[in-house]
Amino acid sequence: MYEGEYTEQTPSEDGLEDVEIIVSKERRYQQELLFVYNQKEKEYKQLREHQKYIIDNIQKIKHKEYQKDKVMVDPYLLENIRELEEQQLNDLESQRQDIKSEKQSKIDQLKQLQQAKNQFKLLFTQTEISSHLQISYKNMLENMNQELFQYMQERADLEDQQFEFDKRLKSLRAQIRDVTEKNQKLIQQIENSKQGE
């Protein structure tokens, strides 16, 4: 094909952005989204490890309460520990599952979007394509750009949820630490009173 013929078929003649550049941009957007989702999955795994660490600490506290002479501890403190273990951790697990389901939904939508764009690209690169189809293709790509921009906003929302999630986990650790300190003080008081007797 002569250079002049190629120039006549170039989309830039109609004021359209080069298709390869557009597809390359969209591919980078998708890769960025998938990378963020993978990072979130790693964070969820770390969170589960934190939860296991908290549960182990709670079990150690319970074990310490019944050591030696089985010193009696205020039942109110024991009930607080149970509530922190069951209620708070259940809430965290529920949030994790919700975010994980939403993340999987976004990944599926991105896969469908990629398949559609691949079909459009194949259609556009055929030798006998009309100017009308080129314009239609550009409009479709613009719609996809809007969808991808919406996904980026949703990703930011997920990051905000993760921030709130981390705040709750930090609060949970602080509550457990506070209960542990109160429990240790109470045990020490009981042991001191027994020694005084």
Secondary structure, 3 states (H helix, E strand, C coil): CCHHHHHHCCHHHHCCCCHHHHHHHHHHHHHHHHHHHHHHHHHHHHHHHHHHHHHHHHHHHHHHHCCCCCCCCCHHHHHHHHHHHHHHHHHHHHHHHHHHHHHHHHHHHHHHHHHHHHHHHHHHCCCCCCHHHHHHHHHHHHHHHHHHHHHHHHHHHHHHHHHHHHHHHHHHHHHHHHHHHHHHHHHHHHHHHHHHC
